[in-house]
Amino acid sequence: MFKGDQLTESEKRELMLEIEELAQLEGLRNYVQSGSGFSISADILNLINGKADKNEVVRHDGTVSLTGDWDVGDGRTISTEKISARDSDGLTLSEDGGKGILIQDNTGYVGINKSNPSYQLDVDGDIYTTGKVYLGADWKKALSASEGQKEIYVATTGSDETGDGSASKP
């Protein structure tokens, strides 16, 4: 953790930059003091120790490991090129009601309102697009509508379907 670790000045600056870039949490900035000495006030250290389990909350390698629920707040942003999850389930972005997006670990499957996606993109709900949806070469084998009221509309000009050779790939 952070209690007894002695950081070099370079590590202090790097950690400070990472906290600024990844979190941009107004309240955290009020407690973290920059300059020649880097410190976390006792009340924040107690908060970290009390709220977090055995996992590290702030590590001296320049990353911030968030545990529990962290609220960024309305109008705030997290500026980073990468957000990753260390949890074995994957990365979940959700709203208070539990609806959200899951990127599943190991498979990379994406679930929208699905807690355990079974496909590259698995959606629980209607899909609407103003653009086009492209299907792979074997789409006729996999496309079916077995429920009575379901309808699928397909418009195509591809040579596989019409024989006229007029299809052009996007």
C-alpha positions as CSV (number, residue, x, y, z in Angstrom):
1,M,0.0,0.0,0.0
2,F,1.2,3.5,0.5
3,K,1.8,3.8,4.3
4,G,5.5,3.0,4.6
5,D,6.7,3.2,1.0
6,Q,9.3,5.8,0.4
7,L,8.9,7.3,-3.1
8,T,11.5,9.1,-5.1
9,E,10.8,12.6,-6.4
10,S,10.4,11.2,-9.9
11,E,7.9,8.6,-8.6
12,K,6.0,11.3,-6.7
13,R,5.7,13.5,-9.8
14,E,4.7,10.5,-12.0
15,L,2.1,9.4,-9.4
16,M,0.7,13.0,-9.2
17,L,0.4,13.2,-13.0
18,E,-1.4,9.8,-13.2
19,I,-3.8,10.8,-10.5
20,E,-4.5,14.0,-12.4
21,E,-4.9,12.3,-15.8
22,L,-6.9,9.2,-14.7
23,A,-9.1,10.5,-12.0
24,Q,-9.5,14.3,-12.3
25,L,-11.6,14.1,-9.1
26,E,-12.0,17.5,-7.6
27,G,-12.2,16.2,-4.0
28,L,-9.0,14.1,-4.4
29,R,-7.0,17.1,-5.7
30,N,-8.0,19.0,-2.5
31,Y,-6.2,16.4,-0.4
32,V,-3.2,15.6,-2.6
33,Q,-0.5,18.2,-2.3
34,S,2.1,18.7,-4.9
35,G,5.5,20.2,-4.6
36,S,8.8,19.0,-3.1
37,G,6.9,16.6,-0.7
38,F,4.1,14.4,-1.7
39,S,1.7,13.4,1.0
40,I,-1.8,12.1,1.6
41,S,-3.6,13.6,4.6
42,A,-4.3,11.3,7.5
43,D,-8.1,11.5,7.0
44,I,-7.8,10.4,3.4
45,L,-5.4,7.6,4.3
46,N,-8.0,6.4,6.9
47,L,-10.7,6.6,4.4
48,I,-8.7,4.5,1.9
49,N,-7.9,2.0,4.6
50,G,-11.5,1.8,5.8
51,K,-13.2,1.6,2.4
52,A,-10.8,-0.6,0.5
53,D,-10.3,-4.3,1.0
54,K,-6.8,-5.8,0.9
55,N,-6.2,-4.6,-2.7
56,E,-3.9,-1.7,-3.2
57,V,-5.6,1.6,-3.7
58,V,-2.7,3.8,-4.8
59,R,0.5,2.1,-6.0
60,H,3.8,3.7,-6.5
61,D,4.2,2.4,-10.1
62,G,2.1,5.3,-11.3
63,T,-1.3,3.6,-11.6
64,V,-4.4,4.2,-9.6
65,S,-6.5,1.1,-8.6
66,L,-10.0,2.0,-7.7
67,T,-12.0,-0.3,-5.5
68,G,-15.6,0.1,-4.5
69,D,-17.9,2.6,-6.1
70,W,-16.3,5.9,-7.3
71,D,-18.6,8.7,-8.5
72,V,-17.0,11.1,-11.0
73,G,-20.1,13.4,-10.8
74,D,-22.1,15.2,-13.4
75,G,-20.1,17.0,-16.0
76,R,-16.8,15.5,-15.0
77,T,-14.6,13.5,-17.3
78,I,-11.9,10.8,-17.0
79,S,-9.2,11.6,-19.6
80,T,-7.2,8.6,-20.6
81,E,-6.4,6.6,-23.6
82,K,-7.1,3.3,-21.9
83,I,-9.5,2.1,-19.2
84,S,-9.1,-1.5,-18.2
85,A,-10.5,-3.9,-15.7
86,R,-8.6,-6.3,-13.5
87,D,-11.8,-8.0,-12.4
88,S,-12.2,-11.6,-13.8
89,D,-15.6,-10.7,-15.2
90,G,-14.4,-7.9,-17.5
91,L,-15.1,-4.2,-17.8
92,T,-18.6,-3.0,-17.1
93,L,-20.0,0.5,-17.8
94,S,-23.5,0.8,-16.2
95,E,-25.9,3.3,-14.9
96,D,-27.7,3.2,-11.5
97,G,-30.5,0.9,-12.7
98,G,-27.9,-1.8,-13.7
99,K,-28.4,-1.4,-17.5
100,G,-25.1,-1.2,-19.3
101,I,-22.3,-2.5,-21.4
102,L,-20.0,-5.4,-20.5
103,I,-16.7,-6.3,-22.3
104,Q,-16.2,-9.9,-21.2
105,D,-12.7,-11.0,-20.1
106,N,-11.0,-13.8,-22.2
107,T,-13.6,-13.7,-25.0
108,G,-13.8,-10.0,-25.7
109,Y,-17.6,-10.5,-26.2
110,V,-19.6,-7.3,-25.8
111,G,-23.0,-7.5,-24.0
112,I,-25.5,-4.6,-24.1
113,N,-27.9,-5.2,-21.1
114,K,-26.5,-8.7,-20.9
115,S,-24.4,-9.9,-18.0
116,N,-23.0,-13.0,-19.8
117,P,-22.8,-12.4,-23.6
118,S,-22.5,-15.4,-25.8
119,Y,-21.6,-13.7,-29.1
120,Q,-19.2,-10.9,-30.3
121,L,-22.1,-8.5,-29.8
122,D,-25.0,-9.8,-27.7
123,V,-27.9,-7.3,-27.2
124,D,-30.9,-7.6,-25.0
125,G,-33.3,-5.2,-26.6
126,D,-34.1,-3.6,-29.9
127,I,-31.3,-2.5,-32.3
128,Y,-31.9,0.6,-34.4
129,T,-29.4,2.0,-36.9
130,T,-29.6,4.9,-39.4
131,G,-26.7,3.3,-41.3
132,K,-26.1,-0.1,-42.8
133,V,-25.6,-3.5,-41.2
134,Y,-23.2,-5.8,-43.1
135,L,-23.4,-9.5,-42.8
136,G,-20.6,-12.0,-43.5
137,A,-20.5,-14.4,-46.5
138,D,-22.4,-17.2,-44.8
139,W,-25.2,-15.0,-43.6
140,K,-27.9,-17.0,-45.4
141,K,-27.1,-20.1,-43.4
142,A,-27.3,-18.4,-40.0
143,L,-30.1,-15.9,-40.6
144,S,-33.6,-17.2,-39.5
145,A,-36.8,-16.0,-38.0
146,S,-38.5,-18.8,-36.2
147,E,-41.0,-16.8,-34.1
148,G,-44.3,-16.2,-35.9
149,Q,-44.4,-12.3,-35.7
150,K,-40.7,-11.7,-36.4
151,E,-39.8,-10.2,-39.7
152,I,-36.4,-9.7,-41.3
153,Y,-36.0,-7.4,-44.3
154,V,-32.9,-7.8,-46.4
155,A,-32.0,-5.7,-49.5
156,T,-29.0,-6.8,-51.4
157,T,-27.3,-6.3,-54.8
158,G,-24.4,-8.7,-54.2
159,S,-23.3,-11.2,-56.8
160,D,-23.8,-14.1,-54.3
161,E,-27.5,-13.2,-54.1
162,T,-28.4,-11.9,-57.5
163,G,-25.7,-13.1,-59.8
164,D,-25.3,-9.6,-61.4
165,G,-21.9,-8.8,-59.9
166,S,-23.0,-5.3,-58.9
167,A,-22.1,-5.5,-55.2
168,S,-19.3,-3.4,-53.9
169,K,-17.9,-3.8,-50.4
170,P,-17.9,-0.8,-48.1
